[in-house]
């Protein structure tokens, strides 16, 4: 087991380059199975989630070639077979194999996927959507069997704009007969990125990035190449780091529009922030103003940045609030922030933060990916040296986070325990 050692009190200055999007990559990799050819993905982040997906691809017969941040997936020898629980449970995004294999083979067998324990994330929207396309769903314990004689396009309505369900239904509908229309579709950048790959393969997907996506079914999909969009959650995390302890910290290779809600929040709080075409420069302000924040579906303030933003709100002079509207169990970082000195009370899905806070180093545990990011950011400004367990959560979603932070002045190491 590994733990991270973080020495607080150091300013961050220099340049951090943003990697390819984790959330995009974990959908693009399974989407490759829709072709019998070769898919090339560039700007793929080197994270453990990609390693887990690669294991599933190899199990199904794909041949994988990795070189730096490029990935070639040869699907010419792929065979459809049951994906065992031992590999599907390693990450939640394994559910994208459902849509891809159902679309291509009209039959998929796999176990309920894993992932961070941040609350209920049922796949009922996915399954109901598959049924709308004509599939039958059978559940045997944790195992799902989804099959259809043929898939027929249909109108699919989501009560909530689910990213996972939107992408999964896009994958399944590419081979469905006729036209499928997804209403109240998710609008995140990685939804657009997946649609771009599908269209490069020969699919007919329109409307991605809006709340209505239309997929006209095709009979074959070809080889294609696509670049993974920059990770806007990673970008937002490092921009927040700059607001916490930056001294002209420059975050490059991002799309500023993707984190516009965050930068608007930082400006309102009083951050020293300069936004360029594909970069943002941040320096810690002397004081911050409190704010009331609510997470929303894209393009609103993302739930994935709620936890990293919490320590900055704790520095503000006054009372701030965060209302979590997406997941019901996304405050697991707060007990550790409280131990480190934060005055935070939680009532259901609302956290009230009284600042300013002088954080003290403690022994903490990353309970999930973004909780780990929050604790890392807090440790950077805490007095003393923080030790953090559960770092595997962070390493599965942030490429080279230790190296990137060390290169701009952070004192961090990882050791075996």
N, C-alpha and C positions, 0 to 999 in steps of 0.2 A: 504494500500500500504506500501511496505517496502523499506528502503534504507540502504545502507552499509556505515559504517563509518570506514575509514582507516587512521591510523596514520603512516606517513612516517618516514624513517630514521633508521629503525631497521634491523639488520642483521638476516639472516635466517640460522640456524644451527640445525643439527639433521637429522631425517629420515622422509621422506614422502613415504607412500606406495601407489602405483598406483592401481586404481580400474579397474574393468572390462570395456571393451570398450563400450562407449555409442553407437557408430556407428554400432558395432556388435550386441549389445543387442537389439536395436530397429528393427533389421532385424530378429534375431532369434526368438523373441516373436511372430510376425505374422507367421513365418514359421511353428510354432507348429501346426497351424490349418490344415496342410497337413495330419496329422494322425488322426485316431479315437481313439488313445490311449492317453498316458500320456508322456509329455516331461518335463524333469528336466533340468533346467539351473542353473549352479553354477557360482559364481563370478559375479552375476548381480549387477550393480551399483544402488544405491538408489537415483534416480534422477526423476524429475517430468515427463520426457518423458516416462519413464517406467510406471508411474502411469496412464498417458493418454492412453497408449497402453492397459494396463490392463482393463481400463474402456471399451474399444472396445471389448476385449475378453469376458468380463462378459456380455456385451450386446448381444453377439452372443451365449451365453450359456455355455462358458467355466467356469470351477471351478478352482480358483486360490488359491494356498497356498504359503505364503511367510514366510521364516524364515531366519533372517539375510540377507545374500546375496545369498540365494538359492530361487529358484522359481519353483514350480511344476504347470504345466498347464494340466488339465484334459479335453480333448476334446471329451469325449465320448457322451456328450449331446449337442454338438454344432449344431446350425441351421443356415443356410445361409439366411441372410436377409439384406435389405438396411441399410448401415451404415449412420446415420444421420450427417448432416453438423456440428451440435453442438459439436460432439466429434472428427470427422475426421479433423477439421480445427485446432485443438490444436497443431499438429506437422506434419511436412512434411513426416516423416517416416511412417505415416498411409497409404501411397500409397503401402506399401508392402502387405497390405491386398488384393490389386488387384490381384497380382500374385498368392498368396496362395489360395484365394477363387476361382479364375478362374481355376486354376489347379485342384482343388478338385471337384468343383461343376459345372464348365463350365459356370458359371454365377456370376457376381458381380455387385452390384450397390452401389456407394459411391460418395461423393462430393470431389471436388479438395482439396487436403491436404494443411495445413498451414505450419508454420515454420518461420525462420528468413528471414527478407527482405534484403537479400544481393545481389539481382539481379535476373534476369530471370532464372528460373530453370524449364523449360517446361518439361512435361512428354511425349512429342511426341515420344521419343525413346522407352519408355515403350509401348505406344499404338501401334506404328508401329510394334514392336516386337510381341505383342499379335496378331496383324493381320497376321503377317507372319506364326503364328502357326494355323491360321484358324479362329480366333475370329473376330467378328464384333463389332465395337465401335460406340456407339451412345452418343451424347452429348446433354444434356438438361439444358442449363444455366451452372451452376457449377457442375451439376450432370453428372457422367459418368456411362453408362451401357455397360458392356463388356460381351459378351456371345458367345458360340460356341456349335454346335452340337457335335463336337469332336475336340480335339487339335492334330495336326499332326506335327511331328518334321520337322525342316527346318534349313537352313543356315541363320543366322542373322548377319548383318554387322553394326557396330556402327561407325559413323564418328568421334565421341569423345568417349573416354573410360569412360562411365558413370557408376559410382558405383551403383546408384539406379536402373538403367535399367538392368545392368548385374545381380544383385541379383533378381529383379522382374522376369526376364525371366528364371532364374534358377528355381525359385519356380514354375512358370507356366508350365515349360517344364518337370518337374518330372513325370507328369501323361500323357504327350503327347505320342502318338503312334510313334514309331521309334526314330530317333536320331536328336537332336537339337545341332547345333554348333554355338557358339557365337564367332564372330571374333572381334578383337580389344576390348576384354573384359577388365574390370577394374581388377587391380592386388592387391588391398589393402588387408591388413591382415583380415579385416572383411569379405571380399568375400570368403577367404579361410575358415574362421570360419563357415560361413553359409554352404559351401559345405561339411565341416566335419560333421555338424549336419545332413544334408540330407543323407549322406552316412551311418551314424549310424542308420538312420531310414529305410534304405534299398534302397535308391536311387542309381543311377549309374552315378556319376558325376566325370569327370576326367579333369585335366588341370587347376584347380583353382590355382591362383597365377601366371599363364602365360597369354598371350594375347589371347589364344584360349581355350575355355572351351567347353567340350562336355557332353551332358546329354542324356543318353539312358532312354527312358520312362519306367516306371514300373506301375503295376496295384494296388499296395498297399504299404503303408508306416506304420511302426510300432512305438512303443514307443522307446524313446532313452534318453540319458543323455549326456550333453556336458558342458564344461567349457568355459566361455566367455574369449576371449583373452584379455590381458592387453591393456589398452587404450593408444595408442602411441601419441595421441594428448594431452591428459592430461599429459603424461610423458614429452613430449616436452615443454609444458607450464611451468612445474615446473623446468625443466632443465634451461630454459631461466631465470626463477626467481632466480635460483642459480647464473647465470652469472651476473644478475643485482645487487643482494645484498646478495649472499650466503657467508657463512663462513663455509666451509666444509658441504654444504648441500648435503645429500645423497638421491637420488631418487631410490627407490627399486621396484621390481616386474614389471620390464619392459623388453622388448626385444630390446636391443641396435640396432640391424639391422633395426628395423622399423623406427628409427629416425636417421639413418646414415647420411642423407643429412643435417639435422640440426646440428649434432655434428661436421660434416666436416666444416660447416659454422662457428660455434663457435670457432673451432680450428684456422681457418684462421683469425678470428677477434682477436685472442690472449687470449681466455678464458683459465682459469686454470681448466682443466677437466680431470677426470680419469674414464675410462670406464671399468667396470667389466663384469662378465658373465650375470648378470641380474640386474645390478645397475650402476648408474652413480653418481659420486661425483663432485660437482662444487663449486668453490670459485671465488668471483668477482675479476677480474683483475684490475690493476691500470689504464690501458688505453686499448682502443679497436681501432682496425683498421676498416676503412669503407669498405663496400663491395657492389657489385651490385647483387641483388637477383631477381630471377624470379620464380614464382610458376608454378608447373607442376603436371601432374598426377603422381601417385605413380609408381615407387619409387623416383620421383623427389621431390623437396621441396614442402610440402603440403600447399595448400591455407589456411587450418585451423590454420597454425602456422604463417602465414604472419602477422596478426594483433598483436599477442603476441610478435613477434620479433621486431616490429617497435620501441618500447622504447629503446631496446638495441642498435639498429642502431643509435638512436639519441644521445647515449652516445659516439659514435665513434668520433675520431678526423679527420674530413674531410667530404667528400660528399659521401653518400650512396644512392642507388636507390632500389626501389622495383617495379617490374613489375608484375601486377596481370593478369594472363592469363586465369583464370578459371571463375571468376565472375566479372561482370562489376560494382558492387555496393558494393565493400568490403573495402571502405576507410572511412566509416562513423565514425570511431573512431578518425580520424585525426583532425577534428575541435576541439575536446576536448584536444588532445595532443598539438595542437597549443596554446590553451588557457593556458595550463599548462607550456608553454615555448618553445615547440619544434619549430624549423624552418623547416617547411615542405611545399613544394609546390606540387600540384597535377595537372597533365596534362593527362586527360583521365584515362587510367589504370596504369599510372606510377607516383610514388611518389618519390620526391627527398628530401633527409633529410640532413641538414647541422648540424654537431655536433662539439664539445660536447654541451650537453644541461644540464642546471640546472633546474630541474622540480620544479614547485610550485604547492601546493595543490589547487584544485578548486572544484566547484560543477559540476559533470559530469553525463552523462546519458549513460547507456549501451543500444545501439540500437539493438544489436544482441549478440549471445553467445560469439563469439571470440572477438568481440569489447569489451565486458565486461571484458574478461580475460586480454586484452591489458591494459585497464584502471586500473584494479586491480594491475597489475605488475608495471604500472607507478606510482600509488599512493604509492606503497611500497618504492619507492626511492625519492618521492617528499618531499619537505620541507613543513611541516604543516600537517593538517588533511583534507583529501578528503572525500566528501560525494558523493555517487553514487546512482542514481535511475535506474530503469529498471533491477534490480538484478534478476528478475524472469528468464531472459534469461540465466544468468550464472548458476542459480540453476538447470535449466533443463538439463544441460550438464556436470557439474562437481560435483561429489559426495563429500559432506562434505568439500567443498573448504575452508570455514571459519575455521572449526576445524583443518583441515590439516595445514593451514598456521599458525594458532595460536600456534599449538604444536611445531613449529620450530622457534617461536619468533616474528611473526607478531602481530600487535595490530589492531584487526578488531572486529567490532560488527555489528549486524543488529538491526534496530529499526523500529517500526511502525510509520508512518507519516499520 
